[in-house]
Structures are given as structure tokens and as C-alpha cells.
């Protein structure tokens, strides 16, 4: 067997990530090349704060999710040939001075063996490694059986569930440390 | 193609709370991070990211009257996975300070001059050999606004997508022989000596193409390897 190479060390994204890398429209997953994705358009928004509650400005948020039928646009998904060609599945946003981010996307379908969910990663000055978490939807029976949801200690699981503020409008606040700290994963 | 991602050796990755880096204690989780079983969701990820973001050319040093000030350099970057297999067709985002150590960014202050011929960003695709080339100027060192005289050594930032969600990487590359490397709090946050050494580029003999440029080579290893087919 070939010797395995060791993955490179991570580093902070620092304070100088070029603003132009947060492309206009990169936070809108509801369409691809001017074609509307299948499914119900939803909004996911929230505020990112550090331990003392200070909102964090210019923090990069990325998401990755399945399409309306729970299929990933990626060769490893056995159903990828049936994936919605009008849905890209990935998006990027940056927080504003009040620490707010927002995405427009479509409600993901539940992939096999999982509850419907959105993968979230955070990159920021002072974060030496990417922080990864997963957002779940409220009122979903499947959450309790989801292997990622269940990996989190019971008392903290509700912090992974977004709040539905209005029909199709979800709020998912992220706290990097301290009271109400978002559960983050170490893979 | 199924990809496998296993936990990394902790010492090859940076500490999350870094002595002398004042923001880190406020922003890194206090609770233990949660180990989870990888599922298809984390072992897939965006492909063809160039459909969603705009690529920017790999010649950022400028030419003639519009050439940036600084030592011209050429970087040959190779992106591979843990099998050593080239990761082709992936988006690599690059950003760096100018020759005087100044970024074009609202967060940077007036400590050093802007170079009107240098913005310092390139967004490129690796080719099928996992390679990309960048013609730039060597970034300058710069002071970090802490009270105790921390300077960042010359370095270049990379953000790379890779094949799956868990192979996403943000890292920095350093230059060989820089006296500030030994004191840098970000580079030295990686406990393992060999892992730190792998973050430093290699100076290689100049090829003459492009002309008058120092040539550096660097390899980045993304997480992930091909799954071994299970025995029948």
C-alpha cells in the first residue's frame, strides 16, 4: 500500500480575505445560471457572535446541502445523475457589521438515512481551523434519528435546530464560544 | 468515486487558542468538539465551483511601467490528496500583501504604502496534474497590531475546495530562511516540527520563464483518500 501523505496544517483566514471573493449572488442558491432550482425557496439568516456577545464582522460562512429531492450534486452520490441541474448546493456569505449573514436557498430534501439539513462552515480571523456545524429544521421527526444530530450530547442538540420566524424564513444564530455555544464538529 | 476522511493527527494541526494571539480565546469553542460518523453529506461537496465564482488570472505582478514593486517571484503550487493523487480542476483562492507588507483591504491600516500596481489576489483552477502557477511579487512582512511587537513573516494565503466538504482547506505558505518564521505565532501554533516545515515553500533554481523571477515550489495535501474496495 502507498504511504499516506499527511494533510497540510490549517491556518486562520486572517483579517484580509479579499472582499471580491464574496461574489455578488454567491449567497443565493435558489438559481443557477438564471434557471430557478426545483423546490421551495427558503431564507436562512442569523448572527454570529464571539464569547462576550460581540457580533463578528466580515466572517465567511459557507453552506453545502442536498437538492429538493435529497440528492447531492456530486459523483459520490449514487443518485447524482438525477440531481437538479439548476441547483448548485454551495453558497458563500460574509457577515456585516452587526454580524448578520443571509442565504436564499431551497428547502433540502432528506438524503437517505439523514434528516433534512444544511452543512455550515465558518472561517474567520482568530479561527485557526475552519469551524463546521450542521443546521437542522424545526419540527422534523427525523431529527431524532439523524446520526449527526444524535452524535451531539442531548442537552446541546436544540442549538443545531433553526427557528422558523415566518413561513420559509429560518433563523440560525451561531455562537462561537460561551453561553449557548453552537456545537461544532471535529471530523 | 468514494472518498474516505479520517481524523488527523492533532499535532499536525494548529492549536485553536494560540498564546499571544489575542482574538483566539474569544472565538474558539470551549465545549469539546463533537466526533460524528461521516455520511454522504460531508463526503460530497461543491464541484465546478468556478460556475459560481469568478476566476482571476495568475499573473498578478503586472508588467512594464505597471509592474508591482518587490522581488518578482513565480510560485508552482501542487495540490494533492492523501494518496498523493493530484487534485485537478479545483478552485484555489490566493491572497497576499504587497512587497511592503500592505493588503488592499479596509481592515489594513496605514503602516505601509499601497502599491497602485498590486491588488494581491488570484483565483485559479488546478490543472489535471494538480498544478497551478502564480507570477507575483514576494510579500513583505508586516506588524500585527498587538502591543508586544509581533510581526507576520512573508506568507501567502490559500483557500482550497478539494473534492468533498471535509477536504476544504484554508492555509498559509511561508518562505524558507526567513528570520521571522521562528517567532510567528500562527506558523508556530502547529506543534509538530515536520508539519510546520511542510508549510514552508522550497526555493528552486530559476528557469528564466518568467524572466527575472525567483521560483518557489510548494505542495498542499488535502484531506481524503480513495476508499479501498471492500473484499467480497
Interface residues (C-beta under 8 A of the other chain):
Chain A: X2 X4 X5 X6 X7 X8 X9 X10 X11 X12 X13 X14 X15 X16 X17 X18 X19 X20 X21 X23 X26 X32 X33 X50 X51 X52 X54 X56 X58 X62 X64 X66 X72 X73 X74 X75 X76 X77 X88 X89 X90 X91 X92 X111 X112 X113 X114 X117 X119 X121 X123 X124 X125 X126 X127 X128 X129 X130 X131 X132 X134 X147 X148 X151 X152 X153 X156 X176 X177 X178 X181 X182 X183 X184 X185 X186 X187
Chain B: X1 X2 X3 X5 X7 X8 X9 X12 X13 X14 X15 X16 X18 X21 X23 X24 X25 X26 X27 X28 X29 X30 X31 X33 X34 X35 X36 X37 X38 X39 X40 X41 X42 X43 X44 X45 X46 X47 X49 X51 X52 X53 X54 X56 X80 X81 X82 X83 X84 X93 X95 X97 X103 X104 X105 X106 X107 X108 X119 X120 X121 X123 X157 X159 X164 X165 X166 X168 X169 X170 X171 X172 X186 X187 X189 X190 X195 X196 X198 X199 X220 X221 X222 X223 X225
